[in-house]
Structures are given as structure tokens and as C-alpha cells.
Amino acid sequence: DGVVTSRRRIVRIGGRTFAHLAFLGMILAIALILKAGQII
């Protein structure tokens, strides 16, 4: 049981971190697009 719970925790943490990274990546991409639009 311990191994299964540890694996589930790793998956949950990985999913959360991936979601956060994707969210931050989208914000950075939008910021770069807005900056590029201002320059043009």
C-alpha cells in the first residue's frame, strides 16, 4: 500500500507542477506577444 500511495503522490505533484508551469508559460507567452505588438 505504501508504494501505491507514494506513486499516487508523485503523480499528483507532477500533475500540479505541470499545470503551474503550463499556466506560467501561457502568461509569459501572452506578455511577449503584447510586448511585440507594442513594438510593432
TAQUIKA-V942624 format. One line per field, one symbol per residue. ss: DSSP state (@ for helix, = for strand, . for the rest). A space follows every 10 residues. Layout:
ss=???
//
This chain:
ss=.@@@@@@@@@ @@@@@@@@@@ @@@@@@@@@@ @@@@@@@@@.
//
